Amino acid sequence: MPNPKRRHTRSRRDSRRASNWKLELGGLSVCPNKDCGRLKPPHSVCPHCGFYNGELIVARKEKKKKGEQPAGETGKGKT
């Protein structure tokens, strides 16, 4: 089996390795939820609204606004 006579440069080696890693973006589908309608991977839960096949699968957490406290807490120490 033949062997290389001379060493390949780092540039040549790295350019050969770099050509294979690029991935194509797979097909995307539109979220069927009427309030969302964003692009999502097919056959998966929508990462934006949490719906799949018309049903809520993952409930979204709502962000708290600054200065807002959870319900039932007054902000005072324990008494």
PyMOL Python script that loads the backbone (N, CA, C, O; Angstrom):
from pymol import cmd

cmd.read_pdbstr("""\
ATOM      1  N   MET A   1       0.844  -1.176   0.000  1.00  0.00           N
ATOM      2  CA  MET A   1       0.000   0.000   0.000  1.00  0.00           C
ATOM      3  C   MET A   1       0.889   1.238   0.000  1.00  0.00           C
ATOM      4  O   MET A   1       1.818   1.318   0.804  1.00  0.00           O
ATOM      5  N   PRO A   2       0.634   2.200  -0.873  1.00  0.00           N
ATOM      6  CA  PRO A   2       1.516   3.363  -0.968  1.00  0.00           C
ATOM      7  C   PRO A   2       1.365   4.292   0.231  1.00  0.00           C
ATOM      8  O   PRO A   2       0.288   4.433   0.809  1.00  0.00           O
ATOM      9  N   ASN A   3       2.458   4.903   0.574  1.00  0.00           N
ATOM     10  CA  ASN A   3       2.491   5.883   1.655  1.00  0.00           C
ATOM     11  C   ASN A   3       2.892   7.233   1.076  1.00  0.00           C
ATOM     12  O   ASN A   3       3.567   7.288   0.048  1.00  0.00           O
ATOM     13  N   PRO A   4       2.479   8.338   1.731  1.00  0.00           N
ATOM     14  CA  PRO A   4       2.856   9.648   1.209  1.00  0.00           C
ATOM     15  C   PRO A   4       4.366   9.878   1.325  1.00  0.00           C
ATOM     16  O   PRO A   4       4.987   9.510   2.322  1.00  0.00           O
ATOM     17  N   LYS A   5       4.940  10.491   0.291  1.00  0.00           N
ATOM     18  CA  LYS A   5       6.378  10.785   0.326  1.00  0.00           C
ATOM     19  C   LYS A   5       6.670  11.976   1.217  1.00  0.00           C
ATOM     20  O   LYS A   5       7.696  12.009   1.895  1.00  0.00           O
ATOM     21  N   ARG A   6       5.764  12.968   1.221  1.00  0.00           N
ATOM     22  CA  ARG A   6       6.000  14.171   2.003  1.00  0.00           C
ATOM     23  C   ARG A   6       4.795  14.446   2.909  1.00  0.00           C
ATOM     24  O   ARG A   6       3.671  14.019   2.649  1.00  0.00           O
ATOM     25  N   ARG A   7       5.082  15.159   3.952  1.00  0.00           N
ATOM     26  CA  ARG A   7       4.048  15.510   4.921  1.00  0.00           C
ATOM     27  C   ARG A   7       3.121  16.569   4.333  1.00  0.00           C
ATOM     28  O   ARG A   7       3.569  17.493   3.655  1.00  0.00           O
ATOM     29  N   HIS A   8       1.830  16.425   4.599  1.00  0.00           N
ATOM     30  CA  HIS A   8       0.869  17.432   4.154  1.00  0.00           C
ATOM     31  C   HIS A   8       0.866  18.582   5.152  1.00  0.00           C
ATOM     32  O   HIS A   8       1.030  18.370   6.353  1.00  0.00           O
ATOM     33  N   THR A   9       0.681  19.780   4.656  1.00  0.00           N
ATOM     34  CA  THR A   9       0.677  20.948   5.532  1.00  0.00           C
ATOM     35  C   THR A   9      -0.574  20.974   6.405  1.00  0.00           C
ATOM     36  O   THR A   9      -1.564  20.305   6.109  1.00  0.00           O
ATOM     37  N   ARG A  10      -0.516  21.748   7.475  1.00  0.00           N
ATOM     38  CA  ARG A  10      -1.674  21.884   8.368  1.00  0.00           C
ATOM     39  C   ARG A  10      -2.858  22.482   7.620  1.00  0.00           C
ATOM     40  O   ARG A  10      -4.007  22.096   7.831  1.00  0.00           O
ATOM     41  N   SER A  11      -2.554  23.426   6.749  1.00  0.00           N
ATOM     42  CA  SER A  11      -3.614  24.074   5.985  1.00  0.00           C
ATOM     43  C   SER A  11      -4.343  23.064   5.095  1.00  0.00           C
ATOM     44  O   SER A  11      -5.572  23.055   5.034  1.00  0.00           O
ATOM     45  N   ARG A  12      -3.588  22.230   4.418  1.00  0.00           N
ATOM     46  CA  ARG A  12      -4.192  21.230   3.542  1.00  0.00           C
ATOM     47  C   ARG A  12      -4.988  20.207   4.333  1.00  0.00           C
ATOM     48  O   ARG A  12      -6.083  19.812   3.932  1.00  0.00           O
ATOM     49  N   ARG A  13      -4.430  19.781   5.459  1.00  0.00           N
ATOM     50  CA  ARG A  13      -5.122  18.812   6.315  1.00  0.00           C
ATOM     51  C   ARG A  13      -6.432  19.391   6.852  1.00  0.00           C
ATOM     52  O   ARG A  13      -7.476  18.741   6.800  1.00  0.00           O
ATOM     53  N   ASP A  14      -6.362  20.629   7.371  1.00  0.00           N
ATOM     54  CA  ASP A  14      -7.536  21.229   7.996  1.00  0.00           C
ATOM     55  C   ASP A  14      -8.615  21.578   6.982  1.00  0.00           C
ATOM     56  O   ASP A  14      -9.804  21.482   7.285  1.00  0.00           O
ATOM     57  N   SER A  15      -8.210  21.985   5.777  1.00  0.00           N
ATOM     58  CA  SER A  15      -9.220  22.301   4.765  1.00  0.00           C
ATOM     59  C   SER A  15      -9.934  21.030   4.307  1.00  0.00           C
ATOM     60  O   SER A  15     -11.114  21.076   3.958  1.00  0.00           O
ATOM     61  N   ARG A  16      -9.244  19.919   4.305  1.00  0.00           N
ATOM     62  CA  ARG A  16      -9.879  18.648   3.965  1.00  0.00           C
ATOM     63  C   ARG A  16     -10.896  18.261   5.042  1.00  0.00           C
ATOM     64  O   ARG A  16     -11.996  17.804   4.732  1.00  0.00           O
ATOM     65  N   ARG A  17     -10.522  18.445   6.290  1.00  0.00           N
ATOM     66  CA  ARG A  17     -11.416  18.078   7.394  1.00  0.00           C
ATOM     67  C   ARG A  17     -12.606  19.023   7.506  1.00  0.00           C
ATOM     68  O   ARG A  17     -13.677  18.613   7.953  1.00  0.00           O
ATOM     69  N   ALA A  18     -12.436  20.266   7.112  1.00  0.00           N
ATOM     70  CA  ALA A  18     -13.487  21.267   7.272  1.00  0.00           C
ATOM     71  C   ALA A  18     -14.630  21.091   6.288  1.00  0.00           C
ATOM     72  O   ALA A  18     -15.724  21.602   6.528  1.00  0.00           O
ATOM     73  N   SER A  19     -14.412  20.394   5.205  1.00  0.00           N
ATOM     74  CA  SER A  19     -15.427  20.316   4.160  1.00  0.00           C
ATOM     75  C   SER A  19     -16.561  19.351   4.501  1.00  0.00           C
ATOM     76  O   SER A  19     -17.586  19.359   3.820  1.00  0.00           O
ATOM     77  N   ASN A  20     -16.411  18.528   5.526  1.00  0.00           N
ATOM     78  CA  ASN A  20     -17.407  17.492   5.806  1.00  0.00           C
ATOM     79  C   ASN A  20     -18.321  17.800   6.974  1.00  0.00           C
ATOM     80  O   ASN A  20     -19.299  17.080   7.175  1.00  0.00           O
ATOM     81  N   TRP A  21     -18.049  18.839   7.755  1.00  0.00           N
ATOM     82  CA  TRP A  21     -18.817  19.039   8.976  1.00  0.00           C
ATOM     83  C   TRP A  21     -20.089  19.839   8.774  1.00  0.00           C
ATOM     84  O   TRP A  21     -20.948  19.844   9.657  1.00  0.00           O
ATOM     85  N   LYS A  22     -20.240  20.511   7.654  1.00  0.00           N
ATOM     86  CA  LYS A  22     -21.393  21.373   7.459  1.00  0.00           C
ATOM     87  C   LYS A  22     -22.669  20.542   7.346  1.00  0.00           C
ATOM     88  O   LYS A  22     -22.727  19.567   6.598  1.00  0.00           O
ATOM     89  N   LEU A  23     -23.674  20.941   8.093  1.00  0.00           N
ATOM     90  CA  LEU A  23     -24.951  20.236   8.082  1.00  0.00           C
ATOM     91  C   LEU A  23     -25.995  21.100   7.401  1.00  0.00           C
ATOM     92  O   LEU A  23     -25.998  22.322   7.547  1.00  0.00           O
ATOM     93  N   GLU A  24     -26.856  20.472   6.676  1.00  0.00           N
ATOM     94  CA  GLU A  24     -27.953  21.202   6.056  1.00  0.00           C
ATOM     95  C   GLU A  24     -29.111  21.284   7.029  1.00  0.00           C
ATOM     96  O   GLU A  24     -29.365  20.358   7.798  1.00  0.00           O
ATOM     97  N   LEU A  25     -29.793  22.387   6.984  1.00  0.00           N
ATOM     98  CA  LEU A  25     -30.955  22.559   7.829  1.00  0.00           C
ATOM     99  C   LEU A  25     -32.082  21.682   7.301  1.00  0.00           C
ATOM    100  O   LEU A  25     -32.463  21.784   6.135  1.00  0.00           O
ATOM    101  N   GLY A  26     -32.608  20.826   8.156  1.00  0.00           N
ATOM    102  CA  GLY A  26     -33.668  19.921   7.738  1.00  0.00           C
ATOM    103  C   GLY A  26     -34.948  20.667   7.434  1.00  0.00           C
ATOM    104  O   GLY A  26     -35.041  21.874   7.659  1.00  0.00           O
ATOM    105  N   GLY A  27     -35.926  19.957   6.925  1.00  0.00           N
ATOM    106  CA  GLY A  27     -37.192  20.577   6.597  1.00  0.00           C
ATOM    107  C   GLY A  27     -37.898  21.083   7.829  1.00  0.00           C
ATOM    108  O   GLY A  27     -37.908  20.414   8.862  1.00  0.00           O
ATOM    109  N   LEU A  28     -38.485  22.249   7.732  1.00  0.00           N
ATOM    110  CA  LEU A  28     -39.229  22.829   8.842  1.00  0.00           C
ATOM    111  C   LEU A  28     -40.700  22.897   8.469  1.00  0.00           C
ATOM    112  O   LEU A  28     -41.049  23.018   7.295  1.00  0.00           O
ATOM    113  N   SER A  29     -41.556  22.818   9.476  1.00  0.00           N
ATOM    114  CA  SER A  29     -42.990  22.933   9.232  1.00  0.00           C
ATOM    115  C   SER A  29     -43.541  24.065  10.086  1.00  0.00           C
ATOM    116  O   SER A  29     -42.899  24.507  11.039  1.00  0.00           O
ATOM    117  N   VAL A  30     -44.711  24.519   9.742  1.00  0.00           N
ATOM    118  CA  VAL A  30     -45.353  25.612  10.463  1.00  0.00           C
ATOM    119  C   VAL A  30     -46.116  25.036  11.647  1.00  0.00           C
ATOM    120  O   VAL A  30     -46.783  24.009  11.523  1.00  0.00           O
ATOM    121  N   CYS A  31     -46.016  25.695  12.786  1.00  0.00           N
ATOM    122  CA  CYS A  31     -46.737  25.252  13.980  1.00  0.00           C
ATOM    123  C   CYS A  31     -48.236  25.393  13.730  1.00  0.00           C
ATOM    124  O   CYS A  31     -48.688  26.459  13.314  1.00  0.00           O
ATOM    125  N   PRO A  32     -49.022  24.328  13.977  1.00  0.00           N
ATOM    126  CA  PRO A  32     -50.460  24.392  13.704  1.00  0.00           C
ATOM    127  C   PRO A  32     -51.252  25.213  14.725  1.00  0.00           C
ATOM    128  O   PRO A  32     -52.428  25.500  14.503  1.00  0.00           O
ATOM    129  N   ASN A  33     -50.626  25.592  15.831  1.00  0.00           N
ATOM    130  CA  ASN A  33     -51.312  26.405  16.832  1.00  0.00           C
ATOM    131  C   ASN A  33     -51.637  27.765  16.216  1.00  0.00           C
ATOM    132  O   ASN A  33     -50.746  28.432  15.692  1.00  0.00           O
ATOM    133  N   LYS A  34     -52.901  28.182  16.273  1.00  0.00           N
ATOM    134  CA  LYS A  34     -53.319  29.413  15.597  1.00  0.00           C
ATOM    135  C   LYS A  34     -52.677  30.658  16.199  1.00  0.00           C
ATOM    136  O   LYS A  34     -52.566  31.678  15.518  1.00  0.00           O
ATOM    137  N   ASP A  35     -52.252  30.598  17.464  1.00  0.00           N
ATOM    138  CA  ASP A  35     -51.625  31.756  18.092  1.00  0.00           C
ATOM    139  C   ASP A  35     -50.125  31.825  17.817  1.00  0.00           C
ATOM    140  O   ASP A  35     -49.520  32.878  18.016  1.00  0.00           O
ATOM    141  N   CYS A  36     -49.513  30.737  17.366  1.00  0.00           N
ATOM    142  CA  CYS A  36     -48.064  30.700  17.195  1.00  0.00           C
ATOM    143  C   CYS A  36     -47.690  30.835  15.716  1.00  0.00           C
ATOM    144  O   CYS A  36     -47.272  31.912  15.289  1.00  0.00           O
ATOM    145  N   GLY A  37     -47.830  29.782  14.938  1.00  0.00           N
ATOM    146  CA  GLY A  37     -47.550  29.809  13.509  1.00  0.00           C
ATOM    147  C   GLY A  37     -46.078  29.926  13.149  1.00  0.00           C
ATOM    148  O   GLY A  37     -45.763  30.241  12.001  1.00  0.00           O
ATOM    149  N   ARG A  38     -45.161  29.686  14.085  1.00  0.00           N
ATOM    150  CA  ARG A  38     -43.724  29.774  13.805  1.00  0.00           C
ATOM    151  C   ARG A  38     -43.221  28.471  13.204  1.00  0.00           C
ATOM    152  O   ARG A  38     -43.911  27.451  13.230  1.00  0.00           O
ATOM    153  N   LEU A  39     -42.009  28.520  12.663  1.00  0.00           N
ATOM    154  CA  LEU A  39     -41.403  27.324  12.098  1.00  0.00           C
ATOM    155  C   LEU A  39     -40.854  26.444  13.210  1.00  0.00           C
ATOM    156  O   LEU A  39     -40.288  26.935  14.186  1.00  0.00           O
ATOM    157  N   LYS A  40     -41.032  25.121  13.047  1.00  0.00           N
ATOM    158  CA  LYS A  40     -40.561  24.157  14.038  1.00  0.00           C
ATOM    159  C   LYS A  40     -40.138  22.886  13.312  1.00  0.00           C
ATOM    160  O   LYS A  40     -40.550  22.664  12.173  1.00  0.00           O
ATOM    161  N   PRO A  41     -39.326  22.054  13.945  1.00  0.00           N
ATOM    162  CA  PRO A  41     -38.981  20.772  13.322  1.00  0.00           C
ATOM    163  C   PRO A  41     -40.226  19.894  13.227  1.00  0.00           C
ATOM    164  O   PRO A  41     -41.054  19.924  14.137  1.00  0.00           O
ATOM    165  N   PRO A  42     -40.386  19.113  12.159  1.00  0.00           N
ATOM    166  CA  PRO A  42     -41.573  18.281  12.043  1.00  0.00           C
ATOM    167  C   PRO A  42     -41.593  17.162  13.079  1.00  0.00           C
ATOM    168  O   PRO A  42     -40.539  16.707  13.525  1.00  0.00           O
ATOM    169  N   HIS A  43     -42.763  16.728  13.453  1.00  0.00           N
ATOM    170  CA  HIS A  43     -42.989  15.634  14.402  1.00  0.00           C
ATOM    171  C   HIS A  43     -42.367  15.919  15.764  1.00  0.00           C
ATOM    172  O   HIS A  43     -41.842  15.009  16.406  1.00  0.00           O
ATOM    173  N   SER A  44     -42.421  17.175  16.213  1.00  0.00           N
ATOM    174  CA  SER A  44     -41.878  17.523  17.515  1.00  0.00           C
ATOM    175  C   SER A  44     -42.704  18.650  18.127  1.00  0.00           C
ATOM    176  O   SER A  44     -43.443  19.349  17.434  1.00  0.00           O
ATOM    177  N   VAL A  45     -42.563  18.807  19.432  1.00  0.00           N
ATOM    178  CA  VAL A  45     -43.271  19.862  20.155  1.00  0.00           C
ATOM    179  C   VAL A  45     -42.700  21.212  19.740  1.00  0.00           C
ATOM    180  O   VAL A  45     -41.486  21.357  19.601  1.00  0.00           O
ATOM    181  N   CYS A  46     -43.551  22.181  19.547  1.00  0.00           N
ATOM    182  CA  CYS A  46     -43.111  23.525  19.167  1.00  0.00           C
ATOM    183  C   CYS A  46     -42.318  24.122  20.328  1.00  0.00           C
ATOM    184  O   CYS A  46     -42.825  24.179  21.448  1.00  0.00           O
ATOM    185  N   PRO A  47     -41.074  24.572  20.081  1.00  0.00           N
ATOM    186  CA  PRO A  47     -40.284  25.127  21.182  1.00  0.00           C
ATOM    187  C   PRO A  47     -40.776  26.483  21.668  1.00  0.00           C
ATOM    188  O   PRO A  47     -40.362  26.938  22.734  1.00  0.00           O
ATOM    189  N   HIS A  48     -41.654  27.142  20.907  1.00  0.00           N
ATOM    190  CA  HIS A  48     -42.124  28.468  21.277  1.00  0.00           C
ATOM    191  C   HIS A  48     -43.407  28.427  22.098  1.00  0.00           C
ATOM    192  O   HIS A  48     -43.533  29.149  23.087  1.00  0.00           O
ATOM    193  N   CYS A  49     -44.361  27.589  21.696  1.00  0.00           N
ATOM    194  CA  CYS A  49     -45.644  27.580  22.407  1.00  0.00           C
ATOM    195  C   CYS A  49     -45.903  26.294  23.180  1.00  0.00           C
ATOM    196  O   CYS A  49     -46.764  26.284  24.059  1.00  0.00           O
ATOM    197  N   GLY A  50     -45.184  25.198  22.884  1.00  0.00           N
ATOM    198  CA  GLY A  50     -45.350  23.953  23.623  1.00  0.00           C
ATOM    199  C   GLY A  50     -46.485  23.079  23.126  1.00  0.00           C
ATOM    200  O   GLY A  50     -46.864  22.132  23.814  1.00  0.00           O
ATOM    201  N   PHE A  51     -47.049  23.366  21.939  1.00  0.00           N
ATOM    202  CA  PHE A  51     -48.142  22.572  21.408  1.00  0.00           C
ATOM    203  C   PHE A  51     -47.627  21.485  20.472  1.00  0.00           C
ATOM    204  O   PHE A  51     -46.626  21.672  19.781  1.00  0.00           O
ATOM    205  N   TYR A  52     -48.322  20.345  20.454  1.00  0.00           N
ATOM    206  CA  TYR A  52     -48.044  19.282  19.495  1.00  0.00           C
ATOM    207  C   TYR A  52     -49.378  18.671  19.090  1.00  0.00           C
ATOM    208  O   TYR A  52     -50.148  18.232  19.944  1.00  0.00           O
ATOM    209  N   ASN A  53     -49.646  18.643  17.810  1.00  0.00           N
ATOM    210  CA  ASN A  53     -50.859  18.041  17.268  1.00  0.00           C
ATOM    211  C   ASN A  53     -52.118  18.655  17.894  1.00  0.00           C
ATOM    212  O   ASN A  53     -53.095  17.950  18.147  1.00  0.00           O
ATOM    213  N   GLY A  54     -52.090  19.957  18.139  1.00  0.00           N
ATOM    214  CA  GLY A  54     -53.260  20.651  18.666  1.00  0.00           C
ATOM    215  C   GLY A  54     -53.450  20.553  20.162  1.00  0.00           C
ATOM    216  O   GLY A  54     -54.443  21.061  20.684  1.00  0.00           O
ATOM    217  N   GLU A  55     -52.522  19.909  20.879  1.00  0.00           N
ATOM    218  CA  GLU A  55     -52.640  19.764  22.323  1.00  0.00           C
ATOM    219  C   GLU A  55     -51.452  20.426  23.010  1.00  0.00           C
ATOM    220  O   GLU A  55     -50.334  20.395  22.497  1.00  0.00           O
ATOM    221  N   LEU A  56     -51.699  21.026  24.171  1.00  0.00           N
ATOM    222  CA  LEU A  56     -50.627  21.627  24.954  1.00  0.00           C
ATOM    223  C   LEU A  56     -49.865  20.505  25.651  1.00  0.00           C
ATOM    224  O   LEU A  56     -50.422  19.798  26.490  1.00  0.00           O
ATOM    225  N   ILE A  57     -48.604  20.346  25.304  1.00  0.00           N
ATOM    226  CA  ILE A  57     -47.787  19.280  25.878  1.00  0.00           C
ATOM    227  C   ILE A  57     -46.861  19.836  26.958  1.00  0.00           C
ATOM    228  O   ILE A  57     -46.751  19.261  28.041  1.00  0.00           O
ATOM    229  N   VAL A  58     -46.205  20.940  26.666  1.00  0.00           N
ATOM    230  CA  VAL A  58     -45.261  21.559  27.593  1.00  0.00           C
ATOM    231  C   VAL A  58     -45.766  22.952  27.924  1.00  0.00           C
ATOM    232  O   VAL A  58     -45.847  23.818  27.052  1.00  0.00           O
ATOM    233  N   ALA A  59     -46.105  23.165  29.198  1.00  0.00           N
ATOM    234  CA  ALA A  59     -46.591  24.480  29.612  1.00  0.00           C
ATOM    235  C   ALA A  59     -45.421  25.455  29.661  1.00  0.00           C
ATOM    236  O   ALA A  59     -44.364  25.141  30.209  1.00  0.00           O
ATOM    237  N   ARG A  60     -45.613  26.633  29.087  1.00  0.00           N
ATOM    238  CA  ARG A  60     -44.573  27.649  29.071  1.00  0.00           C
ATOM    239  C   ARG A  60     -44.551  28.385  30.410  1.00  0.00           C
ATOM    240  O   ARG A  60     -45.600  28.702  30.972  1.00  0.00           O
ATOM    241  N   LYS A  61     -43.352  28.650  30.909  1.00  0.00           N
ATOM    242  CA  LYS A  61     -43.221  29.426  32.135  1.00  0.00           C
ATOM    243  C   LYS A  61     -43.248  30.905  31.768  1.00  0.00           C
ATOM    244  O   LYS A  61     -42.572  31.337  30.834  1.00  0.00           O
ATOM    245  N   GLU A  62     -44.025  31.665  32.502  1.00  0.00           N
ATOM    246  CA  GLU A  62     -44.093  33.098  32.249  1.00  0.00           C
ATOM    247  C   GLU A  62     -43.035  33.796  33.079  1.00  0.00           C
ATOM    248  O   GLU A  62     -42.836  33.474  34.250  1.00  0.00           O
ATOM    249  N   LYS A  63     -42.357  34.755  32.463  1.00  0.00           N
ATOM    250  CA  LYS A  63     -41.313  35.488  33.165  1.00  0.00           C
ATOM    251  C   LYS A  63     -41.944  36.507  34.101  1.00  0.00           C
ATOM    252  O   LYS A  63     -42.932  37.162  33.770  1.00  0.00           O
ATOM    253  N   LYS A  64     -41.337  36.622  35.291  1.00  0.00           N
ATOM    254  CA  LYS A  64     -41.817  37.614  36.251  1.00  0.00           C
ATOM    255  C   LYS A  64     -41.246  38.968  35.889  1.00  0.00           C
ATOM    256  O   LYS A  64     -40.102  39.076  35.447  1.00  0.00           O
ATOM    257  N   LYS A  65     -42.052  40.002  36.080  1.00  0.00           N
ATOM    258  CA  LYS A  65     -41.573  41.354  35.873  1.00  0.00           C
ATOM    259  C   LYS A  65     -40.831  41.812  37.118  1.00  0.00           C
ATOM    260  O   LYS A  65     -41.052  41.280  38.206  1.00  0.00           O
ATOM    261  N   LYS A  66     -39.949  42.800  36.961  1.00  0.00           N
ATOM    262  CA  LYS A  66     -39.198  43.301  38.108  1.00  0.00           C
ATOM    263  C   LYS A  66     -40.155  43.884  39.139  1.00  0.00           C
ATOM    264  O   LYS A  66     -41.095  44.601  38.798  1.00  0.00           O
ATOM    265  N   GLY A  67     -39.899  43.562  40.413  1.00  0.00           N
ATOM    266  CA  GLY A  67     -40.710  44.100  41.494  1.00  0.00           C
ATOM    267  C   GLY A  67     -41.959  43.289  41.764  1.00  0.00           C
ATOM    268  O   GLY A  67     -42.651  43.543  42.749  1.00  0.00           O
ATOM    269  N   GLU A  68     -42.268  42.316  40.913  1.00  0.00           N
ATOM    270  CA  GLU A  68     -43.459  41.502  41.100  1.00  0.00           C
ATOM    271  C   GLU A  68     -43.118  40.309  41.982  1.00  0.00           C
ATOM    272  O   GLU A  68     -42.043  39.725  41.847  1.00  0.00           O
ATOM    273  N   GLN A  69     -44.024  39.943  42.883  1.00  0.00           N
ATOM    274  CA  GLN A  69     -43.786  38.828  43.774  1.00  0.00           C
ATOM    275  C   GLN A  69     -44.787  37.717  43.455  1.00  0.00           C
ATOM    276  O   GLN A  69     -45.888  37.989  42.974  1.00  0.00           O
ATOM    277  N   PRO A  70     -44.405  36.467  43.723  1.00  0.00           N
ATOM    278  CA  PRO A  70     -45.354  35.376  43.497  1.00  0.00           C
ATOM    279  C   PRO A  70     -46.589  35.535  44.374  1.00  0.00           C
ATOM    280  O   PRO A  70     -46.532  36.157  45.435  1.00  0.00           O
ATOM    281  N   ALA A  71     -47.697  34.972  43.927  1.00  0.00           N
ATOM    282  CA  ALA A  71     -48.948  35.084  44.654  1.00  0.00           C
ATOM    283  C   ALA A  71     -48.819  34.457  46.039  1.00  0.00           C
ATOM    284  O   ALA A  71     -48.222  33.391  46.189  1.00  0.00           O
ATOM    285  N   GLY A  72     -49.379  35.119  47.046  1.00  0.00           N
ATOM    286  CA  GLY A  72     -49.366  34.581  48.405  1.00  0.00           C
ATOM    287  C   GLY A  72     -48.197  35.046  49.253  1.00  0.00           C
ATOM    288  O   GLY A  72     -48.167  34.764  50.450  1.00  0.00           O
ATOM    289  N   GLU A  73     -47.243  35.741  48.679  1.00  0.00           N
ATOM    290  CA  GLU A  73     -46.112  36.233  49.453  1.00  0.00           C
ATOM    291  C   GLU A  73     -46.225  37.734  49.604  1.00  0.00           C
ATOM    292  O   GLU A  73     -46.533  38.448  48.649  1.00  0.00           O
ATOM    293  N   THR A  74     -45.972  38.206  50.813  1.00  0.00           N
ATOM    294  CA  THR A  74     -46.081  39.637  51.084  1.00  0.00           C
ATOM    295  C   THR A  74     -44.733  40.327  51.055  1.00  0.00           C
ATOM    296  O   THR A  74     -44.680  41.554  50.984  1.00  0.00           O
ATOM    297  N   GLY A  75     -43.658  39.591  51.108  1.00  0.00           N
ATOM    298  CA  GLY A  75     -42.335  40.191  51.077  1.00  0.00           C
ATOM    299  C   GLY A  75     -41.776  40.465  52.460  1.00  0.00           C
ATOM    300  O   GLY A  75     -40.628  40.890  52.588  1.00  0.00           O
ATOM    301  N   LYS A  76     -42.575  40.229  53.508  1.00  0.00           N
ATOM    302  CA  LYS A  76     -42.122  40.446  54.879  1.00  0.00           C
ATOM    303  C   LYS A  76     -41.477  39.169  55.380  1.00  0.00           C
ATOM    304  O   LYS A  76     -41.719  38.089  54.840  1.00  0.00           O
ATOM    305  N   GLY A  77     -40.657  39.293  56.412  1.00  0.00           N
ATOM    306  CA  GLY A  77     -40.011  38.136  57.009  1.00  0.00           C
ATOM    307  C   GLY A  77     -41.009  37.218  57.699  1.00  0.00           C
ATOM    308  O   GLY A  77     -42.177  37.569  57.868  1.00  0.00           O
ATOM    309  N   LYS A  78     -40.541  36.042  58.096  1.00  0.00           N
ATOM    310  CA  LYS A  78     -41.426  35.091  58.779  1.00  0.00           C
ATOM    311  C   LYS A  78     -41.790  35.625  60.150  1.00  0.00           C
ATOM    312  O   LYS A  78     -40.941  36.165  60.859  1.00  0.00           O
ATOM    313  N   THR A  79     -43.050  35.475  60.522  1.00  0.00           N
ATOM    314  CA  THR A  79     -43.508  35.943  61.828  1.00  0.00           C
ATOM    315  C   THR A  79     -44.159  34.816  62.567  1.00  0.00           C
ATOM    316  O   THR A  79     -44.616  35.000  63.695  1.00  0.00           O
TER     317      THR A  79
END
""", "prot")
cmd.dss("prot")
cmd.show_as("cartoon", "prot")
cmd.util.cbc("prot")
cmd.orient("prot")
